[in-house]
Amino acid sequence: MKEEQNKEMEALSKKLFKEVELQSPDSNFEFKVMEQISSLPIPGSMAKYKAPFSKWVIPITIITLIGSILLILLFGTGNQYDIMSKLPSFNFEAISSPLQRIPKTVIFAMLALAVLLFAQIPILKVTFKNRWH
Amino acid sequence: MTNQEDQFYITKILEGDSSYYTHLVNRYKNLVYSIVLRMLKNEDDAHEVAQDVFVKVYTSLASFKGDAKFSTWIYKIAYHKCLDALKKKKRNFDTVSIDATYEIGIDQVENGLGQLETAERKEIINKAILSLKEDYAAILTLYYFEELSLKEITKVVGGTLDNVKIKLYRGRKMLFGILKKQLDPETLAIYERGTK
């Protein structure tokens, strides 16, 4: 009896489901999905660069920060970076005056930023490659 | 042919041409949206989650090994995204549970539906599917719309084959129970008078 009822239900279900169509999302659904994926990297491309990124960026950041602090300590705590007194054998007369006006913390910060950007080249490469596509 | 086409598009996307993804979205959007809507029972949530499904499919495309059908893989992601969304919202729907001893009256439902206009009938069937508990709704949709085998459905929803079989049986029974409840008593009475 149960088996028979099950068979009847199965047959009628098939009939019922044939009558109703699948629901469709909004007409701009596809556009929204494509817009979202346009900002994403090509699938699988990030995996290639993930390892060097996570492996090097953190150590390089730490080394850069420690190096900057050590350099500041070594060259004293004065407000200006006195390049003339540290390298006396070269004639820096011509270029020293603009350099002397830049606070040394700014110079070290720029150096640290340059090193960090250099470490992220693989990631930037992937990002730009995808944007250009 | 579909699987070969899917694989062709996947290869193109992995080679760097993401514009091919639109073909895959176009092919699967209706079924993914239908499963998601029937599980979440809300159009706004369904749109959002269906979009998330396609973004997730895109980002994970490199991990698709091709040992299962691409469609099965997408439905699996959709099913689990819905479960996550339901967990997040901690929603409890007023779903119908049907007692095992409940007399459904298949003939009654069939003939009751037969009395209705096509559009009305469609609406009632759609409403009944939406009233089902989320996993039953997903299993019935995959079985009847996508005509997936029980084995493939097991891959999508997890669990055992017997579990899916039981859910399919219960889902069908619930569906008929809901339909019987939804049908106008007068419509059912017309049929009953005719059989006497």
Interface residues (C-beta under 8 A of the other chain):
Chain A: Q5 N6 E8 M9 E10 L12 S13 K14 L16 F17 E19 V20 L22 Q23 S24 P25 D26 F29 E30 K32 V33 M34 Q36 I37 S38 L40 I42 P43 G44 S45 A47 H133
Chain B: I13 L14 G16 D17 S18 S19 Y21 T22 V25 N26 K29 N30 L31 Y33 S34 L37 A46 H47 A50 Q51 F54 V55 Y58 T59 S60 L61 A62 I104 I106 V109 E110 L113 T118 R121 K122 I125 N126 I129 L140 Y144 F145 Y169 R172 K173 L175 F176
